[in-house]
Amino acid sequence: MKRLPLVSSVPALGALGTGRADAPSVDGGRIYAQTHGDLAGDPRVDELRTREFAAERPFEPPPGVDRRTFLTLMGASMALAGLATGCRRPEEKILPYTRRPEDLVDGRPIEFATSVPFYGTALGLLVESTDGRPTKIEGNPNHPDSLGGTTALVQAMLLDLYDPDRSTGPRHFVRPKSGGEASTVDVGHDEAWDFLRSFGDALKKEKGKGFAVLVDESRSPTLALALDAMLRDLPEARVVRFEPFGRENARTGAQIAFGRPLETVNDLEKADVLLVLDGDLFDSEGSPVKAAKQFARRRKVEAGGMSRVYVAEACPTPTGTVADHRLRIQARRVLDLALAIGVELGKHGVAVPSELVARQPAELGDKQKAFAAAVAKDLAGAKGKGLVVAGRRQPPHVHALVAALNVALGNVGQTVRHVPLAHTVNEGAATLMALVDAIEKREITGLLMLGGNPAFNAPADVPFAALLERARKPKEASDYVDLLSVHVATHVDETSQLATWHIPRAHALESWSDTIAEDGTLAVTQPLIAPLYGGHTDAEVIERLISGTRNAYELVRATWGARLGALGFEKAWRKVLHEGVLPLSAAASVEVSLDSAKVAAAVGDYKAPEGAFEVVFAPDPHAYDGRFANNGWMQELPDPIHKMCWMNAASVSAATASKLGLKDGDTVEVTANGKSVKLPVAVTYGHADDSVTLTVGQGRRFEGRVCKGVGVDTQPLRALAGFYLSAGNVAKAGGFEELAVTQGHFVLEGRPIVREQTTAQYEADPKWAKEIVQRTTKHPALESLWPAWDYNGHKWGMTIDLTLCTGCSACVTACQAENNIPVLGIAGVLKSREMHWLRIDRYFAGRDGMPEGADEAMATSLPMTCQHCENAPCEQVCPVAATTHSPEGLNEMTYNRCIGTKYCGNNCPYKVRRFNYFAYDKDVPETQKLVFNPDVTVRSRGVMEKCSFCVQRVNQAKIAAKKEKDEAKQREIIRGLKSACQQACPTEAISFGDLNDAEQQVAKNAALPRAYKALEEINVRPRISYLARIRNPNTDLEPAAPSDVKQAGAQPGDGHGHAHGEAH
Amino acid sequence: MSRFLFPKWSNKVLPLGFFFGLGPAGTAVVAGVWYYGTNKHFEVGYAPEQPVPFSHKLHAGDMGMDCRYCHSTVEKGAFASVPPTQTCMNCHEKVLTTSPNLAKVRESWKSDVPIEWVKVHNLPDYAYFDHSVHLSAGVGCESCHGRIDQMPIVEQKEPLSMGWCLDCHRAPEAHLRDPKDVTKMGMLEASQKSGQPMARPADLRKPVPPQNCSGCHR
C-alpha cells in the first residue's frame, strides 16, 4: 500500500509544508491533513477511501429461498396487493380541540422561556412548543449563561423527556412482615404521597434525627427554601450534595485563598490573555456557553484586539483545539506549571507573594518551561486584562494558587470576580463517604435522594450500592443495615432499583421550578408539557414530606412572591416568565483578600499522585456522568476529539501507544487504586505522555434500550483519594474491538480543506487562503456546461469561521433535533452510514519538523454540510429530478420523488448526502415520535437526505415576510432568520442568511479576504465559505511568519497549469 | 430426457393472443388507470359522511357566516383548522339545544372528547401547504374549495393535485382578488364569466408563488 503523504499526492500542493522535514517552510499559512491515519500512513486509510457505499459482504438473499422462488413470490404478492387495498383512499380523521387554548394556532409553534440546571450553573432556554409539546430547544438570548446558544447535551435534553424507558410511576420494595418473598410493587402516586407524609410525621417526632437528604446540583432557590423549611421542622437532619463532576474543588480552592467557599465567575470577554489549565471551558465545564460566547467576541480577527489563548491540558478538548498555543502536560503536573508561571511572573515585576512560589516545582520539560515563560510574559504585560482559569478536575490546591495568581495580576474585579455560593451545602465525594459511615453506624436510618445516581456514580471505595442492597436483606441477615431509602429520579436507574421507594421525578422540561446561575442570575423553569408520567419536582417532594399541600407551581410562586414583592406581583411574574430571566439579578461581587499563607501551605502540601501512569477521569462526551447514556442522539454523536460513538475508550498519546505497542482498538487493562478495567484504547494525538484519560458514564447497568451493553464502566478505578486524578498503570491486554469512529470514513486525500494563518501572515498576505489553490496548481478556471443562475432575490448562503469552531458539536445535535434525523446504533456507524446531515471533521496539522511526532499536531474542527453548490454535481445526475436547484440557491431534496439510486451521493465530492438504507422511522417508540419536528418530513427507507439549509425555517420566514406589509419589518424578519446550527453554536461560528443583503453578517463574512471555499478547484461553486483559521501566536514560542516565504509551484514552467487548459 | 416442448398450436395462438388480445387489453387497463386514476377523476366529488350533519349551506350560505368565524386560524397559520367544539357551542348553547343532529356536539362538549371529523381536502404529508400566505396574497376560499356556501355536505370540487397547484402558481392572476374579499363566494364565477379579473388594489405586493420544489416539499 502506498504510504499516503502528509498532505496530498499532487506534488505542488504537497510542497505546502506542514511538518515534513523535507518540505519547505510554511508559505503564508498552514494546510491540514485529515485523520491520524493520514499522518501515520495507515494502510486501512487507503482502503476506506474507496468505499463510501461499500458493504462488508455483497448482498445475500435470505436463507432457504432460491432466486426463482423469491421472484415468483414477490410478483404474486404485488399482484394481490392491488386487489386487497381497493380503490377508495383511506379515511383520515381530524380531531380538533373541544376547548382550544387561547392564542394557540394549530401547527404554529410557540416559544416559551425556561431554564435548566447543568454544569453547576443554570442555562436559560427558549423551547419551541408545537401543539402543546416541546419540539426544539434553543438558548435564551436574555440569559447571561446562554446568550442564545446551547451545547450538544442541552439540545439532547429534549430527547430525554420522551425517553420510553422513563419511570412511569412510583415503586415500593416490600418485604412482607410475615415472611415470604420480597418484591417490588408498582403503586399509585397517592400511595407514594401518603408514605412520604407518614414518613415525615415520624421524622418530626424525632426532630429529624437519623435522616439525611442527598441532593444534586439542582440550582433551585425554591428547593433551597424548601430544604430550609424542612430543617426548621427537622433540625437534626442533614443535607449533603454529591455530583460526580461538580465544582467542589474550585469552591474549596476559593475557601483556601479567601477564607470561605466562593463561586468564581470569569469574564473572558475582558481578557486579552487567557490561560486555561486543564479545563474544557468551552464545552463541558464551567458555564460553557457563556465562556464560548465571551471567547468568541475577542476572536474577531478583522475587528482587531484579538485575544491570545493558552491552554495546558492532558487530554485534548475542544477548548485546546481553538487555543493559540496548546501545551500537553500531565494533569498532575499542572501545579508545577502554575508554580513555574508564578516564578516567571515575579521576573516581570508582578507582585507574587514569595511564599507562594517557595515550593520547588518538579522538573518541567523544555517545552513546558518555554510555555511558562511565554505565558508569564504575556500575562504580566496584560495586568488586569488577563485571566488564569483552572479546570474543574484540578485539586483545590491548584485553584487556590490560580486565585492567588489572578490577585497578583490584578485580574480580580476585572476579568474574574467572586460571588457567594447559591446554596451552601456539604458537598463532594468525601461527604458521601461520611454519609455511608453514618449509615453503617446506624446514625442515619432514613435517606432521601433527590436526583443523581449515587449507586452508579459513587467513588469505588464508598460502598453505596452495596449499602442499599444490604438494606433490602431480611432483618435477620448478618449484614442487614437498617435504612429506608427513597430515590426521586426520572428513570428506575441503578439507585432506584436498590432503593426502598422510587418516586418519578419531573424532567426539567415538565417542571415548575426556578434556577440560579453561577453569577446569581435568577430564572424560572416553566413546564412545556404536563409531566408525562406524573413526575414530581424535588421541592414538591420535600413539601409533601413536611406535610405541606402546595404543588410545584404554588411553591415557585411563593418563592417569587417573596422576591418580587406583593405590589404588582402578577405583572412582574408574567414578565419574568416571558423574558425567562430576572434582569439584573446577578449577585454583587464579594470583596476578597488573599490569604497567601494558607495558599502557600496548600501548595506545599500538594502531593501529585505517584505511579507510572496518571489516570485522569473525564465526563463521557456522550453520557456526561451517565445521565445521558440512554440518549440515542448523544450516543451517536461523534465526540469532538476522537469522533467515536457508542462506546468509550482509554485515551493515550501516540508516543505512549507506540511504547506499549498499541493501536486503535487494542484492549488495554488500566489499573488504579487496586482495581482494573479492560477497555479498548484510542490513540489520541495531542494527549500527554504516560497519562491515560478514562471517561465516566458509560457501562450503565440500567437496561435502557439505548445504553444496554454500551461502553465500559470505568468507575471501579475512581476511588475517593483520586476522584478526578489518580495514578496507576496501563498494560496491553489481549483483544481488539473496532472503534466506531466516524472520522476516516471519507478521506479527502489531503487536499487543502482547512487553511490556517497566523495574524502576522494574515496581515502580510490576506488573500492567501482564498487564492492558495489557484496559486499553487495554476488550474485554468474550469468552465461549466450549464449557464450560471441569476440570483436576484434572496441568495442563501453560509459562512463558517474556523477560528471560532471548537468542535463541540452543538450544531450537529441541533440539526438532528430540528430535522428528525434518525439514530442508527453502532452497527450502522461501523458501516459508515451515520445520518448526521452536518458533521464535524477533525483535521490535524503537523508542525515544522515535528520533533515529537504527531503528538504535537494541532487539531482543527471543520463543520461539513451540504455546500448547496451552484453547480451541483448531485443535481446533474439524479435520474428523477428529486434534487433540484431553487431560484434562491438552495439545493432542494424532494423525498417523495427519490427512488434511491444513490448516484447523487456518489457524485457529491463532500460526501454529505446520507442514505436511508432501512426504514429508520419504523420502530420509533410512541413517545419518541413526539420529538419529531412536524415541519420536516420523516424519511422512510430508500431516500437520500441532506442538509436543506433549514428550508422549513427559510420558508416560514418568507411566509411571515410575505404577510407583512411594511418593508422594513419584512427585512427584519428575513434578517432574523437563523438556521438550527447557527442558532445553537455557542461561538457563533456559523452565519447563515441572504448573501444579497449587504447588512447581514453572512454577506460581510463572505466578502472577507480569508473566505475560501472547500474544493473550489472542481468548480462546483459552493455556497458555504469557510473563513480561514487565524491564530494569534506568541512570537516567543513560534515565529510569526517564516522569513523565507516560498510559494510552492510559483516558478514559471511548472508542470501544472498550461495556458491551454489541458488536463494535468 | 424430458424437456418441456411448447405444443405446435402455441406457435400461432400465443403471439396472436398477445398482440390482438392481452396486449391491447392490458394497455387499455394501464392507460385507463393512468389517466382516470388521477386526482381529477378520483378525488373530485369526494363527499364523505361526517359524524355530525353540519351544513355549510345553512351556516355559511343562508346565514351568511364568514368562513373565518369558525376556521379562525386560517390567516395566522398553515392550517385552516376545523373549529373546536367550543365554537359550535358559542351559538348552540342557546340555539337548537335539543336537536338530535347536534347530539354528538353536545356530547363532545360534555365529555371533552373531540368530534371525529373526516378530512375531505387531503394533501399528502410530504406537501406542506400554508393557508395564511395564500390569503394574504388574495386567493379566495372558493378558488380551491368551490362554492362551500352551496354544499349541504362538503364535497371536494378541485383535484388539489400538484399539477393543478402549479397551473395557478404559474399564472395566478385569474385567482387573485382583494385580500379583504377572500371569503366572498361567487366572485370567481362572475370573473370567469365576464372575463375580467377580480377587483384588487394596485398597490398590493405582486405575489411570487414558488414554482420550485422546496416551496412546498421539505
Interface residues (C-beta under 8 A of the other chain):
Chain A: C87 R89 E91 E92 K93 I94 L95 P96 Y97 T98 R99 R100 V105 D106 G107 R108 G793 T884 H885 S886 P887 L890 E892 T894 Y895 N896 D935 V936 T937 S948 V951 Q952 N955 I959 K962 K963 K965
Chain B: F42 E43 Y46 P48 T73 K76 G77 A78 F79 S81 V82 P83 P84 T85 Q86 S108 W109 D112 V113 P114 I115 E116 W117 V118 K119 N122 P124 D125 Y126 Y128 D130 S132 V133 S136 A137 R205 P207 V208 N212 C213 S214 G215 H217 R218
